[in-house]
């Protein structure tokens, strides 16, 4: 559940199968995105900048690959 929500859901709320949920690990500071098959999922759009490019590559495990070679 969203720790920053103004109106949080009760943990006992039963979600329908077709609803996809995102969680946030406050200890690791990372989102947890596990979606069921056939779920319609919206994604955030990031401004194309060196900061976000590095963040997206690093968080998806590609930065190490880029440091070892010129391509993945």
Secondary structure, 3 states (H helix, E strand, C coil): CCCCCCCCCCCCCCCCCCCCEEEEECCCCEEEEECCCCCCCCCCCCCCCHHHHHHHHHHCCCHHHHHHCCCC
